[in-house]
Amino acid sequence: MSTKILYVEDEPFLGKIVKESLESRGFEVCMVADGREVIAQFKSFQPVVCVLDIMLPYRDGYALAQDIRQLQPDMPIIFLTAKTQTEDVLKGFQVGGNDFIRKPFSMEELIVRIQNLLHLTQQKTATTAAISPNQAIALGQYQFLPHRYELHQAGNVRKLSHRETELLSILTENLNFTVQRRDILLRVWGDDSFFNSRNLDVYITRLRDYFRDDATLEIITLKGVGYLFKA
C-alpha cells in the first residue's frame, strides 16, 4: 500500500514538481492549493503524513496544523517555509509541527525527512503499545518500570517519586516527539502556574541526571515550546 501524503502548496510550478517527484518514488499524493479546502481533503484522503506550506491563501499552515491536531493528535506534520526567523520555527512547534524544511529544498531532503518522521511515528506507536501497567520499558541502558516506580540500570535500582514516574511516562510515550510544556504541567500538576513550571524544571534536571550514563539518551529543552526525549 502506498504511503499517503497530504501536500499543501499554493505555488503551482513548485507543487507540480514536488507532487510528481514524490509519486515517482511510490508515494500517493493529494495536493491542495487553497487553505480553505485542506481539512475536507484531509478527512476524505486520510493521509499518514502532512507536508504544509506556511504561507497560503485564506488559511496559513499554522492554523491548518492546529485544525489537523484537533482531528488527529498524532498526525506527523512537516512545515515548508521561506521564513528563517527562530520565532517562526518556534511557532511551528507550538502549533504541533514535527519538522521544518526551509525553501529552497532538494527532493532528496524532503523524502529523507518524510521517511524519518514516518519511522519515528512507527516507533512511537510501538512504544505506546508496549507500555502496559506491568511491563518494563527499554530506554538505552535502562529499564523503566512505571508500575513499580523504578528505573533499572546494570543491576542497580533507582526508586522514583510519583511525579518523576508520571513525567518520565509522558516523555516515554512521546519518545522522539516534542511534548508541549503546558500539556505536561496540566497532566502532572493540574495547572500551568509559574510555581509548577519551576517545579517542572527541577524534575527535568533530575531525569537528565538519572540518564547521564547513556549518551544516546537526551532530554532536549525547546525554549518556549516544551521537551523532546531523544533516544
N, C-alpha and C positions, 0 to 999 in steps of 0.2 A: 504494500500500500504506500502511495506517495505521501511525503511529508507536506502538509497543507500550510501555506504561508499567506497571511493577510498582509498585503503590501500597500501602504497608503502614501501616495506621491502625486503632487499636482503638476510636476514638470513632465509633459508628455514624452519628450525625447529621451530623457533620463529613465523615466518609468518603463518605456518600451524596451530599452537596452537591458535594464535590470531584470525585468519580468522574463524576457526571452532567455537571458543567461541562466537564471535560476531554473527555468523549465528544461533547458538543455542538460542540466545536471540532475534531472529526475524529480525536482520539486513541483508541486501543484500550487499555482499562484493565483490568488484573486487580487487584482489591482483596483484600487479605488482612488479617485482624484478629488472628490468632494467630501469634506469633513462631515457634512450632513447625512451622508449615505453609509458611513462606516459601520455604525452599530447594527443597522439592518443587515448588512453584508456579513458582519461578524457572527450574528445569530444564525444566519442561513448557511454560511460556508463552514463554520465550526473549525477554525484553524488550530494548529498546535503551537504556532508562534506568530507574533505580530511584529512587523517592521514598519515603524511610523515616522514619517517626516514630521518635523515640529511645525514648520511654517506652512499652514494650509488655509485655504479659504473657508470662511464660516465657522470652523471649529478647529482649533490647533491641536497638535499632537499631545500636549499636556492634558487638555480636557478629555481627549479621547481615551488616553491611558487610564484616567480616573473612571470613566464610564466602563471600560473593559474590566478594570479591577473590581467594580461593583458586581459585574455579571459573573466573572470567573477570577477569583483572587490569585490563583497560581499561574495564570497565563504568562508565558515568557514574552517580554516586550523589549525590542531594540529600538532606540531612537536614532534617526538620521538627522543631522543638524549642520548648518553652516555656521552656527554660533560657536564661539570659542571661550566665552566667559565662564569662570568657575561657577558663578551663580546660576547660570543656565543648566549646567551639569547637575548641580545640587538639586535644583527644582525638578529635574527629570527623575532623580532618585526618590525625591519626596513624593511624587505622584505615582510611583510604582514601576519606573523603568528598571530593567535589569542590566542594560548595557547601552553604550553610546558609540556611534561611529560618526566621525566628522567628514563632511564633504570637502573636497572630492575624495572618493574612496575607490579601492580596487574591488572587483568582484571576488577575488580570492579572499580578501579580508572579510568581506560580508559573509561569505559561505562558511569560513572558519568560525566566525562569531556565532552564526546560527547553529552550527553543529555543536559548538562548545556549550552554548546555552541549553540546547536540547539534551545534551549529555548530563549537564548539571541538574536539569529538571528531572531526568530519569533517576539520577542518584538520590535526589531529594524525595521522590516518590517511594523509592525502595527503602530509604532510611525511615521515612514516616511510617511505612507499612510494617517495618521491622520493630518499631517502638511499641512494645506491649508492657503492661504493668509488671510482668515478671521476667523480663528479658534484658540481658546486658547489651549495651550499645558500644561497638568498637569505634574508638577515636584514636587513630595512630597507635602509640604505645599503650594507650589507656583503655580501660573498660569502664563505662558509666552504667551504674545500676540505680536508676531513679527510684525504683520501688523500695530500695534499701538505703537510699540517701548516701551512696558510696561511689568513690572514684578509685579504681584499682590500677596499679602500675607495678609490674615486675614483683608481684607478691606483697607489695605494700598497699594498705587500705587507708584512704582518707575519708573520714566522715564529713558529710556535707550538711549544711543547715537546710531548713525547708526552703528558704528564698534562694540559696545557691542552687539547689536542685531544680527549682522552678525556672530560674534564669537559664541554667545550662540546658534544660529540656527544650526551652524555646529556641535557643541558638542551635541545638542539635536538630530539631525539627526542620529548621531552615538552613541547614548546612550548605555553605557556598552561595547563600542568598542573603540580600540585605533585609534586616528586620528593623522596622521603624522604632525609634526610641520611645515615642508616645505609646505604641502598641505594647511594648514591654512594661512600661510603667502602669498602664491600665490593667494588664493581666496579672502582674506580680503584686503591685501595691494598691491597685484600685483607683488611683488618681495620679495625675501628672504634675503634682505640685513641685515647687522648687526644692523643698526638703527631700522629697522622694527621689528627685532627679539626682541630687548629690549622693544619696544612698546608692543609686544605681551605679554611679561612677566608682564607688568603693567596691562594690561587688564585682564589677568588670575587672578591676585591678586584681582582685583576689583570684578570679578564674584564670587570668593570664599567668599569674604566679604558679598556679597549680599545674599548668601545661608547659611550664618553662623548659622541661627536659626534652620536649619533642619539637624540633624546629619546623616540622611540616604542619603544625597546628598554629593558627594565628587568629586572634580576635582583633579585627580592624575597626577603628572608630572612623565613621564617615561623618565629619563635623556637620552639625545641623540636620542630620538625617537619622542615623542610627548605627547599627553594628553589622559586621559581616564576619561570621565564623568560617574561616577558610581552612580546608583540610585536603 
